Amino acid sequence: MGLGVAAAVAAAVVSALLINWYFTPPLHSFSVHSVDNVVALVAYVVVAALVSSVVDFAARRSREAARASAEAETLFTLAGSLLRGEQALPALLERVVETFGMQSASLLQRVSDAPGSEGSAGAGSLRGAWKCLASTGELPCMQPEDADIEVPIAPDLALVLRGRPLPAEDRRVLAAFAAEVAVAYEQRRLREAAAAAIPAREADRMRTALLNAVSHDLRSPLAIAKATVTSLRSADVDWAEEDRQQLLASADGALDRLTELVTNLLDLSRLQAGVLSAFPRPLGLEDVVNLTVDHLDSAHGSVETDVPTDLPEVLADAGLLDRVIANVVQNALRYTPDGVPVRLAGSAHEDVVELRVIDRGPGIPEAEREGAFAPFQRRDDLSTTGSPGVGLGLAIARGFTEAMNGTLTMEDTPGGGLTVVIALPALVAQPAATQPAAAGR
């Protein structure tokens, strides 16, 4: 199995030649006088080659499934370590050492005022002076020159490991660990900065709310993906191709939900840390709306758009605006009755362009609207889809909107429902003397 298809085919050819030599008249000769014997030998080689290909394919898929299962379990443990609280950063570094068979791991921060440190972030190796933020293993607080593997996380952060070189497939998982190590460090830094202002009881309450909100949403897709991969690996079941495709689609959907959850958690972390970067540029609102709606899951409801093409361009970051619209629309679909579309309407008012996301759901009382933008606020009992989400969509949407110098507010929908208004700055209009010419283009 380890030598692959080529060795199996070679063995089939050699065995066919031996059969011809010892058992096919004339004996002890590679000549074949009977057409039937020629057909039999050719069929033998072809069948052997096909069987070899199938066995090799099955073996490769089994190894890929085993690796995917191991990576899923590793990432599940990683996410659990990240949510454990005050010891998350040391636990993550210990997990890195244990998972990849390393001797030591250290999280380093660049000393900005050190000579020679400026401009070295983009270099091929980590140069300059570094301060150790956390470390574990046999060689505590090592420097880049002592490490075997260097993983830059940010211009001023790096994860260094000592032990052994890693293959490319392990480096992909290591990159995920490095990103979570950076998040854990940011969480620790924010926690230390706020320790004097936030009582310990309040910190415990917030951590409990986070765990309660995320634990089910994190475990559920991982359990589905794990069960699916285990089923596909089972040698006791001969899956039909249709069943196999359904299982793969189920695993793919579960991993998509997990990716969305982790992305939202990382986005919320960036918002709370104040490190979100926005790059506003002129955009056509209708283009972004159409692109976002095209990528939404139509299984949860329909969307109607009424965004005039002659609206002024908005100053916004295309990626952030896409996420804002998607989060708000998905939230509206979650609470809109079946068969009733969510409507998107665009309009311009002086130097502001507004996009209204209008639903016919139960709405939110005015006194509770501001609280709906807080993280982990879920209205489970009002959801019409059975999937209320983890309660991050509106919080992230408002944070992204404010990062683009816009506003996100709520108002009643006439006749019942809720309207979320996304207001963004419009591109500065041309002087009055040139406006008629511009309009006639």
NUMI-655089 format. One record per residue: residue in one letter; x, y, z of N, C-alpha, C, CB in turn. Coordinates in steps of 0.2 Angstrom, whole numbers, plus 5000, padded with zeros to 4 digits. Atoms other than C-alpha are relative to their C-alpha. Glycine has a CB too. Example, Ala and Ser with C-alpha at 12.3 -4.5 7.8 and 13.67 -1.06 7.14 Angstrom:
2
A500449945000506249785039500450065000499550005006
S499649944999506849955036499650055003500250024993
//
This chain:
441
M500449945000500050005000500450065000499550005006
G499649945000501450125004500450024994500549995005
L499749995006502250104987499650034994500349944997
G500449975005500750164977499749964994500350064998
V500350045006499850124961500549974995499550054996
A499550025004501450114951500349935002500550054999
A499750064998502149974961499549944999500250005007
A500550055001500549884961499949984993499350025003
V500150015007500349894942500649964998499950064996
A499450045002502149834940500049935002500750045003
A500050074998501849684951499549964996499750005007
A500550045004500249644941500349984993499450054998
V499750015006501249654925500549945000500450064997
V499550054999502649544932499749935001500550015006
S500450064998501349414939499749974993499550015005
A500350025007500549414921500549964996499750064997
L499450035004502249374913500249935003500650055000
L499950074997502549234926499549954998500150015008
I500550045002500849164922500149974993499350035001
N499950025007501249164904500649954999500150074996
W499450045000502949084907499949935002500650035004
Y500150064997502348944918499449964998500150015007
F500750045001500548904914499750014993499650035005
T500349995006500148974897500449974994499950074998
P499750035005500548864882500250054994499549944996
P499550044998501848864875500450015006500549994994
L499749984994502648844892500750024999500049935004
H499349974999504348924897500150044994500549945000
S499949955006504049054883499550065001499949964993
F500449955000503349224882499550014994500450075001
S500550005006502449184866499349975002500349964994
V500750024998500549164867499749984993499650055004
H500350025006499749064853499250005000500249934998
S500750004999497949074859499750075001499749955005
V500349934999496949234857499650005007499450014994
D500350004994495949174872500550025006499649945002
N499549994994497549174883500250075000500549954999
V499849935001498049344876499550045004500150024993
V500549964997496349414881500049995008499349984998
A500050014993496449334898500650035004500049925002
L499449964997498149404902499950075000500749984996
V500249935001497649574896499550025006499850034993
A500649994995496049564907500350005007499449964999
Y499750014993497149504922500350075002500449945000
V499749944999498249654920499650065002500550024995
V500549944999496849784918499650005007499550004994
V500450014993495849714933500550025006499749935000
A499549994994497449714944500150085000500649964999
A499949935000497749894939499550045003500250034993
L500649964998495949954942500049995008499449974997
V500150014993495949864959500650045004500149925001
S499549964996497649944964499850075000500649994996
S500249935000496950114959499550015005499850024993
V500549994995495450094970500249995007499449944999
V499750014993496450024985500450065002500449945000
D499649954999497650164983499650075002500550024994
F500549954999496250294982499750005007499550014994
A500450014994495350224997500550015006499749935001
A499549994995497050225007500150075001500649964998
R499949934999497350405003499450045003500250034993
R500649974997495550455007500049995008499449984997
S500050024993495750365023500550045004500149925001
R499549964996497350455028499850075000500749994996
E500349935000496550625023499550005005499850024993
A500549994995495050585034500349995007499549944999
A499650014994496150525048500350075002500549955001
R499649944999497150685047499550065001500450024994
A500549954998495550795046499749995006499550004994
S500350014993494850715061500550025005499849925001
A499549984995496450745071500050075000500749974998
E500049935000496450925065499450035003500150034993
A500649984997494650945070500049995008499449964997
E500050014993494950875087500550055003500349935002
T499549954998496550985089499750075001500650004996
L500249935000495651145084499450005006499750014994
F500550004995494151095096500450015007499649935000
T499649994993495451075111500250075000500549955000
L499749935000496251245105499450055002500250014993
A500549954999494551335105499849995008499449994996
G500250004993494151265123500550035004500049925001
S499549974996495851315129499950085000500749984998
L500049935000495551495123499450035004499850024992
L500649984996493851505132500149985008499449974997
R500050034993494551435149500150065005500549955000
G500049954995494951605156500750035001499749995006
E499449964998496451685165500649964997500150015007
Q499450045001497651535161500049984992500149945004
A500050025007497251535142500650004996499550044996
L499449995003498851595136500649945001500350075001
P499550054999500051475145499749934998500149995008
A500350075003498751325141500150004993499350005002
L500050015007498851365123500849994998499850074996
L499350025001500751365123500249935002500550055004
E499850074999500851205132499649954995499749985007
R500450045006499551135119500450004994499350034999
V499650005006500751195105500649955001500350074999
V499450044999502251105113499849925000500350015007
E500350075000501150945116499849974994499549995005
T500350035007500350935099500549994995499550064998
F499550015006501850965088500749975003500150074998
G499450034998503150875099500650045001500149944996
M499549954999504151025103500350005007499850074998
Q499749994994505351065117499850065004500849995000
S500149944997504951245120499650044996500650045002
A500449955004503751385114500050065004499349974999
S500049944997503851565118499650054995500750035001
L500349955004502751715113500450075002499350015003
L499649954999503851865110499750074997500749994996
Q500349935002503452055108500750044998499650035005
R499449955002504652175098500150065005499950024993
V499949944997505452305108500150064995500749995005
S500049955005505052455098500650055000499450045000
D499549955000506352575104500849975000500050045006
A499350035000507852445102500350024994499949935001
P499749995007509152485089500049954995500850025002
G500050055005508952395073499349974999500549965001
S500750035001507152345076499550034995499750005007
E500449965005506352475065500149974993500150075000
G500050025007505852405048500149924999500450044996
S499850075001506252225052499449955000500549985005
A500650055000504452155052500049974994499450045002
G500150045006504452115034500649964998499950054995
A499450035002506152035034499949925000500650015004
G500150085001506451845030500049975007500549974996
S499950034993506951815049499850065005500749975001
L500249964995506451895065500750045003499649975006
R499449974998507852025068499850055006500450034995
G500249954995507952155082500049975007499450044998
A500150024993507652145101499349985001500250065005
W500750034998506152045108500049995007499949944996
K500250014993505352035125499649945000499750075003
C500450064999504651875131499450015004500449945004
L500749994997502751885135499849945004499550024995
A500250064997502451705139500549944998499349984999
S499650055002503451545138499849935004500750015001
T500150064997503351355142500549954997499349974999
G499550055002504551205140500750005003500150014992
E499350014997506351165143500450064999500449944996
L499649945001507051325136499650065001500450004993
P500549944999506051475144500350064997499950015007
C499949935002505951645136500650004995500250045005
M499550005005507051595121499950064995500049934996
Q500049955005507551725107499949964993500650045001
P500150035007507251695088500649964998499950054995
E499450035002509051645086500149935003500650045001
D500050074997508751495098499549954997499950015007
A500650045002507151435089500249964993499450044999
D500050045006506951305075499450034995499949935001
I500649985004505251375069499850075003499449955001
E500249934998504751565069499350014996500550054998
V500649985003502951615066499850075001499449955002
P500249934999502651805064499250005001500250044994
I500849994999500851845071499850074998499949985007
A500149935002500952035069500650035000499550035006
P499449975001502252165066500450005007499950074998
D499650004993502652165085499949945004499850065004
L500150064996502251985090500249944995499249995001
A499850065004502951815085500049945005500850014998
L500050064996502851635091500649964998499349964999
V499450035002504451545091500049935004500750045002
L500050074997504651355094500749974999499549964997
R499450035001506151245097499949925001500550025006
G500250075000506151055094500249964994499349995002
R499950045006506050995076499750044994499749935001
P500349975005505651055059499349974999500449994993
L500750035001503751035054499950004992499550055003
P500250005007503050985037499550054999499749934998
A500449955002501951095027499350005003499950014993
E500750014997500251015033500050025007499849934999
D500049984993500751045051500150075001500649965004
R499949925000501251225048499350034999500550024995
R500749975000499451255043499650005006499649964994
V500350014994498751195059500450055005500049935003
L499749954996500151295068499850074999500849994999
A500249935001499651455060499350015004499950014992
A500649994996497951425068500150015007499549944999
F499849994993498751405085500350075001500549945001
A499749944999499751555082499550065000500550024994
A500549955000498251665078499650005007499549994994
E500450004993497351605094500450025006499749925001
V499549974995498951635104499950075000500749974999
A500049935000498851815098499350025003500050024993
V500749984997496951825103500149995007499549964997
A500050024993497351745120500450065003500349935001
Y499649954997498751875123499650075000500650014996
E500449945000497552015118499550005005499750014993
Q500550004994496251955130500350015006499749934999
R499649994993497551945144500250075001500649965000
R499849934999498152125140499450045002500350024994
L500649964998496352195140499849985007499549984995
R500250024993495952095156500450045005500049935001
E499649974995497452165165499950085000500749994998
A500249935000497052345159499450025003500050024993
A500749984997495252335165500049975007499549974995
A500150044994495652235181499850055006500649975002
A500149954995495652395191499350035000500550065000
A500749975001493952455184499449955001500050044994
I500650055000492952295183500149955006500149964993
P499950044994492652195199500049934997499350015004
A499950075002493052005199499349974998500449975005
R500650035001491251965200499750014993499550025006
E500349985007490752055184500449974995500150084999
A499650045005492251975175499849935000500750005002
D500250075000491651805180499349994997499949975008
R500750005003489851845175500150014992499650065002
M499950005007490451895158500349944997500550064998
R499750065002491551745156499549944999500649985004
T500650055000490051635161499550014994499750005006
A500549985005488951725148500349984993499850075000
L499750025007490251695134500049925000500850025000
L500050085001490451505138499349974999500349975007
N500750025001488551485139499850014993499550035005
A500349985006488251575123500449964994500150074999
V499550035005489751485113500049935001500650035000
S499950075000489851315120499649954996499949985008
H500550045005488351235111500250014993499350015002
D499949995007488651325095500749984998500050084999
L499350025002490551275095500049925000500550025005
R500050085000490251085100499649974995499749985007
S500550035005488751055088500349994994499450045000
P499750015007489651085071500649955001500250064997
L499550054999491150995078499849935001500550025006
A500350074999490150845083499849974994499550005006
I500250025007489350835066500549984996499550064997
A499450025004490950845057500449945002500550065000
K499750064998491750715068499649944999500150015008
A500450065001490350595067500049984992499250015002
T500150015007490250615048500749974997499950074996
V499450035002492150585046500149935002500650055002
T500050074997492050435057499649954996499850005008
S500450045004490650365047500349984993499350034999
L499750015006491550385031500649965000500250074997
R499450044999493150305038499849925002500450035005
S500250064998492150155044500149954994499350005002
A499950055005492649995035499449955000500649965001
D500550054999491049905040499450024995499750005007
V500549975004489950015028500250014993499650065003
D499949995007489950015009499650064998500049944996
W500449945002489350195006499850004993500350065003
A500249995007488350224990500350074999499350004999
E499749935002489050384981499550055002500150004992
E500449954998487450474985500050015007499349984998
D500049994993487550445003500750035002500049935004
R499349974999489450485003499950084999500549974996
Q500049935002489050654995499650045005499750014993
Q500449964995487650695008500450005006499449955001
L499649994994488850655022500550055000500349935002
L499549955001490150765015499750075000500449994993
A500349935000488950905012499850025007499350004996
S500149994992488450885031500650025003499749945003
A499349984997490250895036500250074998500549954999
D499849945002490551045025499550065003499950004992
G500449954996489051135032500150025007499249984999
A499849994993489551105050500650045000500149935003
L499449975000491251165046499950084998500649974996
D500249935001490551325038499750045006499550004994
R500349964994489551365054500550015005499449955003
L499449994995491151335064500450064998500449935001
T499549945002492151455053499650065001500149994992
E500449944999490751585054500050025008499349994998
L500049994993490751565073500750035002499849945004
V499349974998492651585075500150064997500549944998
T499949945004492651725062499750065004499850004993
N500449954996491351815073500450025006499349985001
L499649994993492351785089500650044999500149945003
L499449965001493951855081499850074998500449974994
D500249935001493052005074499850045006499450004995
L500249974994492252045091500650025004499549955004
S499449994996493952025099500450064997500549945000
R499749945003494652155086499750065002500149994992
L500449944999493252275089500150025007499349994999
Q499949984993493452265108500750025002499849945005
A499349984999495352285107500250064996500549944997
G499949945004495152435095500649994995500250055005
V499450015005496352365082499749984993500449945002
L500350015006495052345068500250064995499250005000
S499749965005495752425052499450014994500649984997
A500449995006494552505039500350044995499350035003
F499749965006494952575022499550024995500649954996
P500549985004493552675015500250024994499650065004
R499949975006493452714997499350004996500549954996
P500749995003492052764985499749934997500050054994
L500350065002490852614982499350014998500049955006
G500750005002489152594973499749955005499949984993
L500450044995487952534986499749944997499550045004
E500450055003486952434974500449944998499650024994
D499650055002488452334969500249965006500750034997
V499950044994488852284987499449965002500350055005
V500650034998487052244991499949944995499450054999
N500150055005486852134975500549945001500150024993
L499550054998488452044979499949965006500750035000
T500150034993488052014997499449955000499950055005
V500650035000486251954993500149934996499450044997
D499850065004486951834980500349945004500450014994
H499650054996488051744993499649985006500650035002
L500450024994486651725006499749944999499550065002
D500350075000485951555010499250014999500149965007
S500749995001484251565002499549955003499949994992
A500450054997483651415012499650035006500449945002
H500349974995483251535026499550054999500550035005
G500549955001482051655017500350034993499950045005
S499849965006482051775002500150075002499449994995
V499849934999482651945000499850044994500850015002
E500249965006481952084989500550075001499350025000
T499649944999483052234985499750064996500849994997
D500249945003482652414980500550055001499250025002
V499549964999484252504979500150044993500749975002
P499949965006484252644965500750004998499750075000
T499350005003485752634953500350075000500049974993
D499849945000485852824954500150035006499550054996
L499849974994486252844972500750025000499949945006
P499349984999487852934977500449945002500050065004
E499550054997489352824980500150015007500650004996
V499949994993489652794998500849995001499649945004
L499350014998491352805007500049945005500350065003
A500050064995491552625015500549954997499349974999
D499650065001492652475016499649944997500449985006
A500450055003491952345004499949945004500349984993
G500150064996492352195015499650015006500749985002
L500449984994491652275031499350014998500350065004
L500749995002490152335022499649944998499950054994
D500350065002489752165015499949965006500549964996
R500150044994489952085032499450045004500650005005
V500649964996488752225040499349984997500150074999
I500750015003487352195027499949935001500150014992
A500150074999487552005028499849985007500649964998
N500250014993487452005047499350035001500550035005
V500649974999485952125047499449964997500050074998
V500550045003485052025034499849935003500250004992
Q500150074997485351855042499650015006500749975001
N500449994994484651925058499350014998500350065004
A500749995002483151985049499649944998499950064995
L500350065003482851825040499849955006500549964995
R500050044994483051735057499350015004500550005005
Y500649994996481451815064499450024996500250065005
T500549985005480451845048499549944999500350034994
P500450055001478951735046500149964993499250025000
D499950045006479051595032499550044995499849935001
G500349975006478551665015500050074999499349975000
V499949935000478851845019500750024999499750035007
P499349985001480351925011500250055004500050024993
V499749954997481552035019500250054995500749985004
R499949955006481652205009500650045002499450045000
L499449964999483252305007499850064995500749974998
A500249935003482852495002500650055001499350025002
G499549954999484152624998499850074998500649984995
S500249935001483952814999500650045002499450015004
A499549954998485052965000499750065003500450034993
H500249944996484853115012500650055001499649985006
E499449955000486053265009500749965000500050045007
D499450035001487753195013500049935003500550045004
V500150064997487153025020499649954995499750005007
V500450055004486652865010499849955005500449974994
E500350054995485452745020499849944996499450045004
L500250065003485152565017499549975006500549954999
R500550024995483552505026499949924999499350045000
V500250075000483352315030499449995004500649965004
I500750004997481552295033499749935001499550044995
D500350074999480752135041499350015003500449965004
R500650014998479052085046499949965006499549984995
G500050044994479551995062499750035006500749985002
P500349984994479052025080500350075002500149955006
G499749934998480152185081500349995007499450055000
I499749994993481052245097499850065003500850004999
P500249944996480352365110500550055000499849985007
E499549945000481152535109500550005006499750065000
A499550004994481852515127500549955000499549995006
E499550065000482752355122500550004994499649935000
R499650005006483552405106500750015001499750064995
E499349994999485152475112500349945003500150065005
G499750064997485452315122500049944995499549975006
A499950055005485152215106500750004997499450014995
F499350005003486852275100500649985004500150074998
A499550034996487752205115500249934998499850005007
P499850075002488752045112499649955004500749995001
F500350064997487951875115499250015003500449985006
Q500749994999486151945116499649964995499850085000
R500450055004484951805109499350015002500349935000
R500750004999483151815107499749934997499650064996
D500150075003482951625105499349984999500349955005
D500750015001481051615108499750034995499750015007
L500449975006480651725094500349984993500150085001
S499750025006481751645081499549954996500649965001
T500550045005480651575066500449944997499650044996
T499650055004482151465059500249955005500550034997
G499750054995482651375075500750005001499849934998
S499349984999484351445074500250075001500449984993
P500049934999484451605083500750035000499850015007
G499349975000486351615082500350015007500150064996
V499649994994487651655095499950075003500749985000
G500149944997487151835097500550054999499850005007
L499449955001488651925089499850044993500649964999
G500049975006487951975072499950085000499449974996
L500249934999487152145077500650045003499450025004
A499449974997488652185088500650024996500249965006
I499549995005489852165075499850044994500249934996
A500249955005488852255062500050075002499249984998
R499949934998488752405072500750025001499650015007
G499349985000490552405076500450014994500449945004
F499749995007491052385058499750064997499849944995
T500349945003489852525053500350065003499250005001
E499749944997490552645066500750014998500049995008
A499350005002492352595060500050044993500349934999
M500149975006491752665043499750075000499649964995
N500349944999491152825051499250014998500350064996
G500750005001489352775049499649985006499849944995
T500450014994487852735061499649944998499650065002
L500550055001486752585063499550005006500449935000
T500649994996485052615071499449954999499850075001
M500650045001483352525073499450055001500049955005
E500649965000481652595070499449954999499950064995
D500650055001479852515069499950004992499450035004
T500350005007479252455052499350015000500149924997
P500749995000477552525048499649944998499850064995
G500450065001476252385050500349945004500049984993
G499850054996477352285061500749974998499649945001
G499450025002479152225061500650055003500149994993
L499549964998480852305063500450024994500549965005
T499549975006481952415051500650025003499650064997
V499349984998483852425054500250044994500449935001
V499849955004484552575046500750015000499750075002
I499349995000486352575040500150074996500349944996
A499949935003486852755037500850014999499750065004
L499350005002488552785028500150074997500249954995
P499949935004489352955022500149994993500750025003
A500050005007489052995004500750034997499450034997
L499549975003490453034992499950084999500249974993
V500149935001490653224992499850024993500750045002
A500349995007489553294978500450054996499350035001
Q499649955004490253394964499750075001499949984992
P500349945000490053584964499450014996500550064998
A500649995003488353654959500050014993499650055003
A500049985007488853714942500249944996500650054999
T499950065004489453544937499549945001500749975002
Q500550064998488053434944499649994994499650025006
P500450025006486953444928500449964995499750074997
A499650045005488353384917500149935003500650044999
A499850074997488753244929499349965000500250015007
A500750045000486853194930499949984993499550045003
G500250025007486753184911500549954997500050064996
R499650055003488153064909499749934999500649995005
//
